[in-house]
Amino acid sequence: MDRHDIDMAAARFRADGRGFIRRTPLWQLPGAALGVDCAEVWLKLEHLQVSGSFKARGMYNRLLANPIPPAGVIVASGGNAGIATAAAARALGVPCEVFVPTVSSPAKQQKLRELGARVVVTGAVYAEALEACLGRQRETGALLTHAYDQPEVVAGAGTIALEIEEQGGRTPDAVLVSVGGGGLIAGIAAWFASRSRVIALEPELAPTLYRARAAGRPEDVAVGGIAADSLGAKRVGAIAWELAQRHVADALLLPDEAIRAAQLALWKEFKLAVEPAAALGLAALLARAYVPRAEETVTLVVCGANLDPATLS
């Protein structure tokens, strides 16, 4: 997985006549606008992507790059990868089946059904839903889209970094990225490849990459907390682990209280209605888990907006 794969994904998106993938805005603000002592903070507003999260890029790239059998596509997902796969399948006119764990939010399950997917709710966590999904895939022969651990999925996510560099006119000094299974940070790290400092952010209650770095290898962890429906993978993906060892500068943990405070701040101060997973970047800055230099430009990837709006009251 490298910049060539990401360039190929971007070329597929440009060549696709449906215009399914959006080029989301890059909001460039002085650090002071967010109460941060640095030169600039760039917000990549990927919550405005088709299907409400960055996942659309990887799932659509996976479908465009492979023949789709009559059974269509199948995925296990806490919500966002399933929503993205269902939206991509609908755009291409193929069937879609999604396995979600019970922790997945009702709002996300409803969205899946609205997109025409067959939804199977099974297992307490993502890993259990994935096991059931793999069994079903062996029966039907459907094309499997993995939430984070396939090259096409990672390359699709990496097109976010390509856009950040194009829209900003340069590479930022640091990029703060939320991590669940690691597909997003893997794609971003593959693009910037140490030209920017890529920082992994995880909830304290879902420390997959943090624990892998401490152990020297991926290992299963218990997951829970406010962002578990989208950052609930119990083990970091193999692709993410390989790239993180080379191109991720640090992995930081954040408490649920800081994540929730940042989520509410994005809504109250900027009217950005995003899910908890999308707020980890601001949480890291406001809680001073990541302290930028005064001259630094920091990018936050605002990765998803599939939430119940009532939770922002």
Secondary structure, DSSP 8 states (H G I E B T S, - for coil): --HHHHHHHHHHHHH-TT--S----EEEEEGGGGT-SSSEEEEEEGGGSGGGBTHHHHHHHHHHTS---TT-EEEE-SSHHHHHHHHHHHHHT--EEEEE-TTS-HHHHHHHHHTT-EEEE-SSSHHHHHHHHHHHHHHH--EE--SS-SHHHHHHHHHHHHHHHHHHSS--SEEEEE-SSSHHHHHHHHHHTTSSEEEEEEETT--HHHHHHHHTS-------STTTTTS--SS--HHHHHHHHHHEEEEEEE-HHHHHHHHHHHHHHH-----GGGGHHHHHHHTTSS---TT-EEEEEE-B--S-GGGG-
